[in-house]
Amino acid sequence: MLIAFQGEPGAYSEAAALKYAPSAQVLPCPSFEAVFAAVADERATHGILPMENSIGGSIHRNYDLLVDHVLPIVGEVELRVDHCLLGLPGTRLEDVRVVYSHPQALAQCESALAEMRGVEVVAVYDTAGAAKPMRTRPRSSSPSTAGPARCSRRSPGSHCATST
């Protein structure tokens, strides 16, 4: 089984794919549309997409894509989401000026981010993708939100949000 998912390795959709089929291979895709294309073109046997979120609500684009494509729904996965503010070692919370993450994650973390005065919030295409630039051009004042695969330890006082 090869499961296509939207995002970078480490994305919540990859975690959902591996929860659904722990021995499956996974195929990262740059967009939800690309997940459908990978299955339709038989580059993947399955695709996995987020549909609902207990905090952010429905992912309407994915419902629209289901209507536009003739692909069956074959299963469902519930995945607990724990967002962490991911930064470089030594970064103090008060030094944070910009937070990058997926719009859904930003919605889920809205109250925690609102407590961080003077912080700019920037939407990017996925949570794992938000963490990627920190590896290539680190800036201690620009962390991202990320999931457990990217943030295995929390600092005291870190802001996190949880939803399913």
Secondary structure, DSSP 8 states (H G I E B T S, - for coil): -EEEEESSTT-HHHHHHHHH-TT-EEEEESSHHHHHHHHHTTS-SEEE-----TTT---HHHHHHHHHS-----------EEEEEE--TT--GGG--EEEE-HHHHHHTHHHHHTSTT-EEEE-S-HHHHHHHHHHS--TT--EEE-TTT--S--TT--EEEE-
